[in-house]
């Protein structure tokens, strides 16, 4: 029996759709990120937000940055973790995770916020042990500006929110 050529092409097309695509890490190696601090102590800040990759992925991320007390000279990043879920324009989901390297970054004061104005810091960190669904042993860099939004209340300076914006880059 001979199968009509058109029917064979349709059957092959459906078979191709049914097979999983070849696995690969996220296409983007650099993401612009923005987010907010949702928890903190004097030596740990936790942040979450969204991002967009240089190859078109959208992302949601979370970071926990362990550091020396702010105001220490220098203020080192001492550890922590970074996790990002990515979604391609075609709907493919992936992730990238990594650990902040001990003394692999710093927190530098850009603007101390004189007179209870907003404070700004530059936060940098080297990521190690970067992994995706198909890779491990990668590296990366985290670089954001942290802004503490402040106001004076009854003579006390109060931080009412903290926002970060910057980039994270990966070598998968």
mmCIF file of the C-alpha atoms, coordinates in Angstrom:
data_MODEL
# 
_entry.id   MODEL 
# 
loop_
_atom_site.group_PDB 
_atom_site.id 
_atom_site.type_symbol 
_atom_site.label_atom_id 
_atom_site.label_alt_id 
_atom_site.label_comp_id 
_atom_site.label_asym_id 
_atom_site.label_entity_id 
_atom_site.label_seq_id 
_atom_site.pdbx_PDB_ins_code 
_atom_site.Cartn_x 
_atom_site.Cartn_y 
_atom_site.Cartn_z 
_atom_site.occupancy 
_atom_site.B_iso_or_equiv 
_atom_site.pdbx_formal_charge 
_atom_site.auth_seq_id 
_atom_site.auth_comp_id 
_atom_site.auth_asym_id 
_atom_site.auth_atom_id 
_atom_site.pdbx_PDB_model_num 
ATOM 1   C CA . UNK A 1 1   ? 0.000  0.000  0.000  1.00 0.00 ? 1   UNK A CA 1 
ATOM 2   C CA . UNK A 1 2   ? 1.253  3.420  -0.916 1.00 0.00 ? 2   UNK A CA 1 
ATOM 3   C CA . UNK A 1 3   ? 0.741  6.287  1.547  1.00 0.00 ? 3   UNK A CA 1 
ATOM 4   C CA . UNK A 1 4   ? -0.097 9.578  -0.180 1.00 0.00 ? 4   UNK A CA 1 
ATOM 5   C CA . UNK A 1 5   ? 2.822  12.018 0.135  1.00 0.00 ? 5   UNK A CA 1 
ATOM 6   C CA . UNK A 1 6   ? 0.663  14.786 1.682  1.00 0.00 ? 6   UNK A CA 1 
ATOM 7   C CA . UNK A 1 7   ? -0.645 12.441 4.380  1.00 0.00 ? 7   UNK A CA 1 
ATOM 8   C CA . UNK A 1 8   ? 2.916  11.325 5.157  1.00 0.00 ? 8   UNK A CA 1 
ATOM 9   C CA . UNK A 1 9   ? 4.023  14.959 5.584  1.00 0.00 ? 9   UNK A CA 1 
ATOM 10  C CA . UNK A 1 10  ? 1.093  15.700 7.908  1.00 0.00 ? 10  UNK A CA 1 
ATOM 11  C CA . UNK A 1 11  ? 1.864  12.570 9.987  1.00 0.00 ? 11  UNK A CA 1 
ATOM 12  C CA . UNK A 1 12  ? 5.543  13.557 10.229 1.00 0.00 ? 12  UNK A CA 1 
ATOM 13  C CA . UNK A 1 13  ? 4.521  17.089 11.252 1.00 0.00 ? 13  UNK A CA 1 
ATOM 14  C CA . UNK A 1 14  ? 2.338  15.789 14.086 1.00 0.00 ? 14  UNK A CA 1 
ATOM 15  C CA . UNK A 1 15  ? 5.113  13.437 15.189 1.00 0.00 ? 15  UNK A CA 1 
ATOM 16  C CA . UNK A 1 16  ? 7.572  16.344 15.324 1.00 0.00 ? 16  UNK A CA 1 
ATOM 17  C CA . UNK A 1 17  ? 5.156  18.333 17.487 1.00 0.00 ? 17  UNK A CA 1 
ATOM 18  C CA . UNK A 1 18  ? 4.680  15.417 19.834 1.00 0.00 ? 18  UNK A CA 1 
ATOM 19  C CA . UNK A 1 19  ? 8.404  14.857 20.379 1.00 0.00 ? 19  UNK A CA 1 
ATOM 20  C CA . UNK A 1 20  ? 10.064 17.011 23.032 1.00 0.00 ? 20  UNK A CA 1 
ATOM 21  C CA . UNK A 1 21  ? 12.353 19.705 21.723 1.00 0.00 ? 21  UNK A CA 1 
ATOM 22  C CA . UNK A 1 22  ? 16.059 19.270 22.295 1.00 0.00 ? 22  UNK A CA 1 
ATOM 23  C CA . UNK A 1 23  ? 16.847 20.536 25.767 1.00 0.00 ? 23  UNK A CA 1 
ATOM 24  C CA . UNK A 1 24  ? 19.052 23.593 26.040 1.00 0.00 ? 24  UNK A CA 1 
ATOM 25  C CA . UNK A 1 25  ? 19.717 26.300 28.631 1.00 0.00 ? 25  UNK A CA 1 
ATOM 26  C CA . UNK A 1 26  ? 17.942 29.650 28.386 1.00 0.00 ? 26  UNK A CA 1 
ATOM 27  C CA . UNK A 1 27  ? 18.932 31.466 25.190 1.00 0.00 ? 27  UNK A CA 1 
ATOM 28  C CA . UNK A 1 28  ? 19.600 34.703 27.096 1.00 0.00 ? 28  UNK A CA 1 
ATOM 29  C CA . UNK A 1 29  ? 22.905 35.098 28.910 1.00 0.00 ? 29  UNK A CA 1 
ATOM 30  C CA . UNK A 1 30  ? 22.120 38.579 30.237 1.00 0.00 ? 30  UNK A CA 1 
ATOM 31  C CA . UNK A 1 31  ? 18.957 39.788 31.963 1.00 0.00 ? 31  UNK A CA 1 
ATOM 32  C CA . UNK A 1 32  ? 17.864 43.281 32.962 1.00 0.00 ? 32  UNK A CA 1 
ATOM 33  C CA . UNK A 1 33  ? 16.265 42.848 36.360 1.00 0.00 ? 33  UNK A CA 1 
ATOM 34  C CA . UNK A 1 34  ? 14.145 44.934 38.711 1.00 0.00 ? 34  UNK A CA 1 
ATOM 35  C CA . UNK A 1 35  ? 12.725 43.984 42.077 1.00 0.00 ? 35  UNK A CA 1 
ATOM 36  C CA . UNK A 1 36  ? 12.075 44.825 45.711 1.00 0.00 ? 36  UNK A CA 1 
ATOM 37  C CA . UNK A 1 37  ? 13.538 43.819 49.043 1.00 0.00 ? 37  UNK A CA 1 
ATOM 38  C CA . UNK A 1 38  ? 10.955 41.785 50.936 1.00 0.00 ? 38  UNK A CA 1 
ATOM 39  C CA . UNK A 1 39  ? 12.965 40.780 54.014 1.00 0.00 ? 39  UNK A CA 1 
ATOM 40  C CA . UNK A 1 40  ? 16.174 41.938 55.671 1.00 0.00 ? 40  UNK A CA 1 
ATOM 41  C CA . UNK A 1 41  ? 18.402 41.818 58.713 1.00 0.00 ? 41  UNK A CA 1 
ATOM 42  C CA . UNK A 1 42  ? 21.596 43.784 59.302 1.00 0.00 ? 42  UNK A CA 1 
ATOM 43  C CA . UNK A 1 43  ? 23.527 41.145 57.308 1.00 0.00 ? 43  UNK A CA 1 
ATOM 44  C CA . UNK A 1 44  ? 21.023 39.530 54.897 1.00 0.00 ? 44  UNK A CA 1 
ATOM 45  C CA . UNK A 1 45  ? 18.766 41.011 52.222 1.00 0.00 ? 45  UNK A CA 1 
ATOM 46  C CA . UNK A 1 46  ? 16.134 39.033 50.300 1.00 0.00 ? 46  UNK A CA 1 
ATOM 47  C CA . UNK A 1 47  ? 14.898 40.361 46.963 1.00 0.00 ? 47  UNK A CA 1 
ATOM 48  C CA . UNK A 1 48  ? 12.470 39.237 44.258 1.00 0.00 ? 48  UNK A CA 1 
ATOM 49  C CA . UNK A 1 49  ? 11.376 40.659 40.934 1.00 0.00 ? 49  UNK A CA 1 
ATOM 50  C CA . UNK A 1 50  ? 11.116 40.294 37.194 1.00 0.00 ? 50  UNK A CA 1 
ATOM 51  C CA . UNK A 1 51  ? 13.504 40.465 34.286 1.00 0.00 ? 51  UNK A CA 1 
ATOM 52  C CA . UNK A 1 52  ? 13.917 40.405 30.544 1.00 0.00 ? 52  UNK A CA 1 
ATOM 53  C CA . UNK A 1 53  ? 16.655 38.565 28.682 1.00 0.00 ? 53  UNK A CA 1 
ATOM 54  C CA . UNK A 1 54  ? 18.812 39.664 25.782 1.00 0.00 ? 54  UNK A CA 1 
ATOM 55  C CA . UNK A 1 55  ? 17.291 36.850 23.667 1.00 0.00 ? 55  UNK A CA 1 
ATOM 56  C CA . UNK A 1 56  ? 13.692 37.688 24.547 1.00 0.00 ? 56  UNK A CA 1 
ATOM 57  C CA . UNK A 1 57  ? 12.922 35.562 27.609 1.00 0.00 ? 57  UNK A CA 1 
ATOM 58  C CA . UNK A 1 58  ? 10.881 36.933 30.467 1.00 0.00 ? 58  UNK A CA 1 
ATOM 59  C CA . UNK A 1 59  ? 11.929 35.985 33.981 1.00 0.00 ? 59  UNK A CA 1 
ATOM 60  C CA . UNK A 1 60  ? 11.003 35.935 37.648 1.00 0.00 ? 60  UNK A CA 1 
ATOM 61  C CA . UNK A 1 61  ? 13.864 35.876 40.125 1.00 0.00 ? 61  UNK A CA 1 
ATOM 62  C CA . UNK A 1 62  ? 14.738 35.687 43.815 1.00 0.00 ? 62  UNK A CA 1 
ATOM 63  C CA . UNK A 1 63  ? 18.015 36.479 45.577 1.00 0.00 ? 63  UNK A CA 1 
ATOM 64  C CA . UNK A 1 64  ? 19.267 36.148 49.127 1.00 0.00 ? 64  UNK A CA 1 
ATOM 65  C CA . UNK A 1 65  ? 22.392 38.244 49.656 1.00 0.00 ? 65  UNK A CA 1 
ATOM 66  C CA . UNK A 1 66  ? 24.465 37.650 52.790 1.00 0.00 ? 66  UNK A CA 1 
ATOM 67  C CA . UNK A 1 67  ? 26.818 40.547 53.569 1.00 0.00 ? 67  UNK A CA 1 
ATOM 68  C CA . UNK A 1 68  ? 28.844 42.426 56.166 1.00 0.00 ? 68  UNK A CA 1 
ATOM 69  C CA . UNK A 1 69  ? 26.853 45.084 58.052 1.00 0.00 ? 69  UNK A CA 1 
ATOM 70  C CA . UNK A 1 70  ? 26.174 48.113 55.835 1.00 0.00 ? 70  UNK A CA 1 
ATOM 71  C CA . UNK A 1 71  ? 28.740 50.800 56.604 1.00 0.00 ? 71  UNK A CA 1 
ATOM 72  C CA . UNK A 1 72  ? 31.579 48.296 57.089 1.00 0.00 ? 72  UNK A CA 1 
ATOM 73  C CA . UNK A 1 73  ? 34.670 49.173 55.060 1.00 0.00 ? 73  UNK A CA 1 
ATOM 74  C CA . UNK A 1 74  ? 34.646 47.317 52.778 1.00 0.00 ? 74  UNK A CA 1 
ATOM 75  C CA . UNK A 1 75  ? 31.195 45.751 52.856 1.00 0.00 ? 75  UNK A CA 1 
ATOM 76  C CA . UNK A 1 76  ? 31.658 42.289 51.345 1.00 0.00 ? 76  UNK A CA 1 
ATOM 77  C CA . UNK A 1 77  ? 29.062 39.926 49.929 1.00 0.00 ? 77  UNK A CA 1 
ATOM 78  C CA . UNK A 1 78  ? 29.651 36.748 51.958 1.00 0.00 ? 78  UNK A CA 1 
ATOM 79  C CA . UNK A 1 79  ? 27.301 34.265 50.293 1.00 0.00 ? 79  UNK A CA 1 
ATOM 80  C CA . UNK A 1 80  ? 23.678 33.667 49.480 1.00 0.00 ? 80  UNK A CA 1 
ATOM 81  C CA . UNK A 1 81  ? 21.710 32.317 46.557 1.00 0.00 ? 81  UNK A CA 1 
ATOM 82  C CA . UNK A 1 82  ? 20.148 33.391 43.274 1.00 0.00 ? 82  UNK A CA 1 
ATOM 83  C CA . UNK A 1 83  ? 17.310 31.640 41.409 1.00 0.00 ? 83  UNK A CA 1 
ATOM 84  C CA . UNK A 1 84  ? 15.555 32.638 38.195 1.00 0.00 ? 84  UNK A CA 1 
ATOM 85  C CA . UNK A 1 85  ? 12.759 31.017 36.204 1.00 0.00 ? 85  UNK A CA 1 
ATOM 86  C CA . UNK A 1 86  ? 12.749 31.922 32.514 1.00 0.00 ? 86  UNK A CA 1 
ATOM 87  C CA . UNK A 1 87  ? 10.059 31.729 29.854 1.00 0.00 ? 87  UNK A CA 1 
ATOM 88  C CA . UNK A 1 88  ? 10.805 32.023 26.152 1.00 0.00 ? 88  UNK A CA 1 
ATOM 89  C CA . UNK A 1 89  ? 8.402  33.722 23.747 1.00 0.00 ? 89  UNK A CA 1 
ATOM 90  C CA . UNK A 1 90  ? 7.426  30.204 22.623 1.00 0.00 ? 90  UNK A CA 1 
ATOM 91  C CA . UNK A 1 91  ? 6.505  29.193 26.167 1.00 0.00 ? 91  UNK A CA 1 
ATOM 92  C CA . UNK A 1 92  ? 9.582  27.069 26.999 1.00 0.00 ? 92  UNK A CA 1 
ATOM 93  C CA . UNK A 1 93  ? 10.300 27.201 30.741 1.00 0.00 ? 93  UNK A CA 1 
ATOM 94  C CA . UNK A 1 94  ? 13.766 26.879 32.226 1.00 0.00 ? 94  UNK A CA 1 
ATOM 95  C CA . UNK A 1 95  ? 15.708 28.113 35.224 1.00 0.00 ? 95  UNK A CA 1 
ATOM 96  C CA . UNK A 1 96  ? 19.117 29.321 36.321 1.00 0.00 ? 96  UNK A CA 1 
ATOM 97  C CA . UNK A 1 97  ? 20.340 28.988 39.890 1.00 0.00 ? 97  UNK A CA 1 
ATOM 98  C CA . UNK A 1 98  ? 23.620 29.896 41.538 1.00 0.00 ? 98  UNK A CA 1 
ATOM 99  C CA . UNK A 1 99  ? 25.387 30.755 44.773 1.00 0.00 ? 99  UNK A CA 1 
ATOM 100 C CA . UNK A 1 100 ? 27.010 34.062 45.683 1.00 0.00 ? 100 UNK A CA 1 
ATOM 101 C CA . UNK A 1 101 ? 30.751 33.503 46.165 1.00 0.00 ? 101 UNK A CA 1 
ATOM 102 C CA . UNK A 1 102 ? 32.275 34.345 49.546 1.00 0.00 ? 102 UNK A CA 1 
ATOM 103 C CA . UNK A 1 103 ? 33.834 37.834 49.234 1.00 0.00 ? 103 UNK A CA 1 
ATOM 104 C CA . UNK A 1 104 ? 32.938 37.659 45.534 1.00 0.00 ? 104 UNK A CA 1 
ATOM 105 C CA . UNK A 1 105 ? 31.319 41.088 45.578 1.00 0.00 ? 105 UNK A CA 1 
ATOM 106 C CA . UNK A 1 106 ? 30.793 44.271 47.507 1.00 0.00 ? 106 UNK A CA 1 
ATOM 107 C CA . UNK A 1 107 ? 28.149 46.739 48.582 1.00 0.00 ? 107 UNK A CA 1 
ATOM 108 C CA . UNK A 1 108 ? 29.337 50.287 47.923 1.00 0.00 ? 108 UNK A CA 1 
ATOM 109 C CA . UNK A 1 109 ? 27.582 53.466 49.044 1.00 0.00 ? 109 UNK A CA 1 
ATOM 110 C CA . UNK A 1 110 ? 26.646 55.675 46.082 1.00 0.00 ? 110 UNK A CA 1 
ATOM 111 C CA . UNK A 1 111 ? 24.574 58.189 48.065 1.00 0.00 ? 111 UNK A CA 1 
ATOM 112 C CA . UNK A 1 112 ? 24.338 57.994 51.887 1.00 0.00 ? 112 UNK A CA 1 
ATOM 113 C CA . UNK A 1 113 ? 21.017 59.891 51.931 1.00 0.00 ? 113 UNK A CA 1 
ATOM 114 C CA . UNK A 1 114 ? 21.868 63.013 53.893 1.00 0.00 ? 114 UNK A CA 1 
ATOM 115 C CA . UNK A 1 115 ? 18.925 64.584 55.736 1.00 0.00 ? 115 UNK A CA 1 
ATOM 116 C CA . UNK A 1 116 ? 16.823 61.411 55.460 1.00 0.00 ? 116 UNK A CA 1 
ATOM 117 C CA . UNK A 1 117 ? 16.776 61.444 51.669 1.00 0.00 ? 117 UNK A CA 1 
ATOM 118 C CA . UNK A 1 118 ? 16.905 58.194 49.703 1.00 0.00 ? 118 UNK A CA 1 
ATOM 119 C CA . UNK A 1 119 ? 20.035 56.065 50.042 1.00 0.00 ? 119 UNK A CA 1 
ATOM 120 C CA . UNK A 1 120 ? 21.648 54.320 47.077 1.00 0.00 ? 120 UNK A CA 1 
ATOM 121 C CA . UNK A 1 121 ? 24.088 51.408 47.056 1.00 0.00 ? 121 UNK A CA 1 
ATOM 122 C CA . UNK A 1 122 ? 25.868 49.453 44.306 1.00 0.00 ? 122 UNK A CA 1 
ATOM 123 C CA . UNK A 1 123 ? 25.593 45.704 44.983 1.00 0.00 ? 123 UNK A CA 1 
ATOM 124 C CA . UNK A 1 124 ? 27.834 43.354 43.011 1.00 0.00 ? 124 UNK A CA 1 
ATOM 125 C CA . UNK A 1 125 ? 28.355 39.643 43.370 1.00 0.00 ? 125 UNK A CA 1 
ATOM 126 C CA . UNK A 1 126 ? 30.002 36.759 41.567 1.00 0.00 ? 126 UNK A CA 1 
ATOM 127 C CA . UNK A 1 127 ? 27.763 33.737 41.048 1.00 0.00 ? 127 UNK A CA 1 
ATOM 128 C CA . UNK A 1 128 ? 29.217 30.231 41.120 1.00 0.00 ? 128 UNK A CA 1 
ATOM 129 C CA . UNK A 1 129 ? 27.719 26.765 40.675 1.00 0.00 ? 129 UNK A CA 1 
ATOM 130 C CA . UNK A 1 130 ? 25.284 28.160 38.090 1.00 0.00 ? 130 UNK A CA 1 
ATOM 131 C CA . UNK A 1 131 ? 22.950 25.418 36.842 1.00 0.00 ? 131 UNK A CA 1 
ATOM 132 C CA . UNK A 1 132 ? 20.023 25.119 34.425 1.00 0.00 ? 132 UNK A CA 1 
ATOM 133 C CA . UNK A 1 133 ? 17.880 22.128 33.461 1.00 0.00 ? 133 UNK A CA 1 
ATOM 134 C CA . UNK A 1 134 ? 20.672 20.926 31.167 1.00 0.00 ? 134 UNK A CA 1 
ATOM 135 C CA . UNK A 1 135 ? 23.906 22.464 32.501 1.00 0.00 ? 135 UNK A CA 1 
ATOM 136 C CA . UNK A 1 136 ? 25.876 22.770 35.716 1.00 0.00 ? 136 UNK A CA 1 
ATOM 137 C CA . UNK A 1 137 ? 29.140 24.316 36.881 1.00 0.00 ? 137 UNK A CA 1 
ATOM 138 C CA . UNK A 1 138 ? 28.531 27.696 35.265 1.00 0.00 ? 138 UNK A CA 1 
ATOM 139 C CA . UNK A 1 139 ? 29.220 31.165 36.570 1.00 0.00 ? 139 UNK A CA 1 
ATOM 140 C CA . UNK A 1 140 ? 27.655 34.586 36.564 1.00 0.00 ? 140 UNK A CA 1 
ATOM 141 C CA . UNK A 1 141 ? 27.618 38.158 37.799 1.00 0.00 ? 141 UNK A CA 1 
ATOM 142 C CA . UNK A 1 142 ? 24.986 40.136 39.672 1.00 0.00 ? 142 UNK A CA 1 
ATOM 143 C CA . UNK A 1 143 ? 25.142 43.953 39.583 1.00 0.00 ? 143 UNK A CA 1 
ATOM 144 C CA . UNK A 1 144 ? 22.292 46.168 40.823 1.00 0.00 ? 144 UNK A CA 1 
ATOM 145 C CA . UNK A 1 145 ? 21.642 49.549 42.342 1.00 0.00 ? 145 UNK A CA 1 
ATOM 146 C CA . UNK A 1 146 ? 19.748 49.274 45.631 1.00 0.00 ? 146 UNK A CA 1 
ATOM 147 C CA . UNK A 1 147 ? 17.663 52.298 46.611 1.00 0.00 ? 147 UNK A CA 1 
ATOM 148 C CA . UNK A 1 148 ? 16.287 52.698 50.135 1.00 0.00 ? 148 UNK A CA 1 
ATOM 149 C CA . UNK A 1 149 ? 13.277 55.024 49.947 1.00 0.00 ? 149 UNK A CA 1 
ATOM 150 C CA . UNK A 1 150 ? 13.072 56.980 53.204 1.00 0.00 ? 150 UNK A CA 1 
ATOM 151 C CA . UNK A 1 151 ? 11.065 59.642 55.013 1.00 0.00 ? 151 UNK A CA 1 
ATOM 152 C CA . UNK A 1 152 ? 11.267 61.351 58.374 1.00 0.00 ? 152 UNK A CA 1 
ATOM 153 C CA . UNK A 1 153 ? 8.610  60.363 60.918 1.00 0.00 ? 153 UNK A CA 1 
ATOM 154 C CA . UNK A 1 154 ? 8.634  61.994 64.358 1.00 0.00 ? 154 UNK A CA 1 
ATOM 155 C CA . UNK A 1 155 ? 12.353 62.718 64.028 1.00 0.00 ? 155 UNK A CA 1 
ATOM 156 C CA . UNK A 1 156 ? 13.273 59.176 62.916 1.00 0.00 ? 156 UNK A CA 1 
ATOM 157 C CA . UNK A 1 157 ? 14.360 58.246 59.427 1.00 0.00 ? 157 UNK A CA 1 
ATOM 158 C CA . UNK A 1 158 ? 12.194 55.344 58.189 1.00 0.00 ? 158 UNK A CA 1 
ATOM 159 C CA . UNK A 1 159 ? 12.836 53.136 55.147 1.00 0.00 ? 159 UNK A CA 1 
ATOM 160 C CA . UNK A 1 160 ? 9.450  52.385 53.579 1.00 0.00 ? 160 UNK A CA 1 
ATOM 161 C CA . UNK A 1 161 ? 10.615 50.378 50.562 1.00 0.00 ? 161 UNK A CA 1 
ATOM 162 C CA . UNK A 1 162 ? 13.787 49.184 48.878 1.00 0.00 ? 162 UNK A CA 1 
ATOM 163 C CA . UNK A 1 163 ? 14.096 48.672 45.120 1.00 0.00 ? 163 UNK A CA 1 
ATOM 164 C CA . UNK A 1 164 ? 16.861 47.097 43.032 1.00 0.00 ? 164 UNK A CA 1 
ATOM 165 C CA . UNK A 1 165 ? 17.531 47.488 39.322 1.00 0.00 ? 165 UNK A CA 1 
ATOM 166 C CA . UNK A 1 166 ? 20.439 46.211 37.258 1.00 0.00 ? 166 UNK A CA 1 
ATOM 167 C CA . UNK A 1 167 ? 21.656 43.096 35.470 1.00 0.00 ? 167 UNK A CA 1 
ATOM 168 C CA . UNK A 1 168 ? 22.517 39.473 36.008 1.00 0.00 ? 168 UNK A CA 1 
ATOM 169 C CA . UNK A 1 169 ? 24.702 37.640 33.480 1.00 0.00 ? 169 UNK A CA 1 
ATOM 170 C CA . UNK A 1 170 ? 25.415 33.949 33.093 1.00 0.00 ? 170 UNK A CA 1 
ATOM 171 C CA . UNK A 1 171 ? 27.922 31.628 31.492 1.00 0.00 ? 171 UNK A CA 1 
ATOM 172 C CA . UNK A 1 172 ? 26.045 28.309 31.395 1.00 0.00 ? 172 UNK A CA 1 
# 
